[in-house]
Amino acid sequence: MKAIFYASSTGNTEEVANKIGSKLDGFELIDIANDGVDKMNECDSIIIGVSTWGEGDLQDDWEDCLADVQEVDFTDKKVALFGLGDQDGYPDEFVDALGIMYEEVTTKGATIVGKTSNDGYEYDESKAEIDGEFVGLVIDEDNQSELTDDRLESWCNEIGESL
Ligand SMILES: Cc1cc2nc3c(=O)[nH]c(=O)nc-3n(C[C@H](O)[C@H](O)[C@H](O)COP(=O)(O)O)c2cc1C
């Protein structure tokens, strides 16, 4: 099974998840606020969408499901991550939730696909940046919504080959 697991407080991550779902074949869309993360256990390819809230925190539904994510064995699972954030409003915690989720799944053995360049973003600090690149796709609907479709197109082309 292949699925996109997401949660969304104001609809931005949901919209991006839907667009990714329409570009890639065979991925079920799962809103974890309703369905939780149990189906991760049945998946061999997983896409996870998280937004950052508070000051560098996981979105609430992800926070509520974190203990369940920590129960999943990600060994032999391919995982691609995307994160929504606001680089102007939160330049010191930009898309931190993406970095938090990366830590969780790699600790449990996930094989990560779909890291991206941080070119074209302006921020000071991000937990999602490791060695000069982002651990997944970064979307900023607050400041750069005009770039979203191109960013999605190239990321989906890339991960579609490996997931
Ligand atoms: C109160 C509040 C706190 C936020 N905190 C952060 C943050 O720490 N880092 C960040 O990159 N974005 C932050 N954001 C921006 C959201 O992550 C961004 O608007 C995102 O698109 C929301 O996605 P969602 O509606 O799918 O939850 C915050 C937004 C609000 C309103």
The ligand as a Gaussian input file, in Angstrom:
#p B3LYP/6-31G(d) Opt

LIG

0 1
 C        0.014000      30.938000      15.171000
 C        0.870000      30.442000      14.038000
 C        2.114000      29.892000      14.327000
 C        2.955000      29.461000      13.281000
 N        4.222000      28.999000      13.575000
 C        5.076000      28.704000      12.552000
 C        6.436000      28.327000      12.811000
 O        6.899000      28.246000      13.961000
 N        7.239000      28.057000      11.751000
 C        6.798000      28.134000      10.451000
 O        7.575000      27.878000       9.532000
 N        5.496000      28.478000      10.181000
 C        4.645000      28.770000      11.190000
 N        3.339000      29.121000      10.907000
 C        2.870000      29.132000       9.505000
 C        2.090000      27.857000       9.117000
 O        2.885000      26.720000       9.230000
 C        1.608000      28.021000       7.677000
 O        0.659000      29.050000       7.593000
 C        1.038000      26.731000       7.070000
 O        0.791000      26.930000       5.709000
 C       -0.226000      26.264000       7.764000
 O       -0.608000      25.033000       7.206000
 P       -1.944000      24.273000       7.627000
 O       -3.069000      25.223000       7.430000
 O       -2.029000      23.118000       6.707000
 O       -1.793000      23.834000       9.062000
 C        2.503000      29.549000      11.940000
 C        1.236000      30.095000      11.665000
 C        0.430000      30.546000      12.688000
 C       -0.900000      31.156000      12.353000

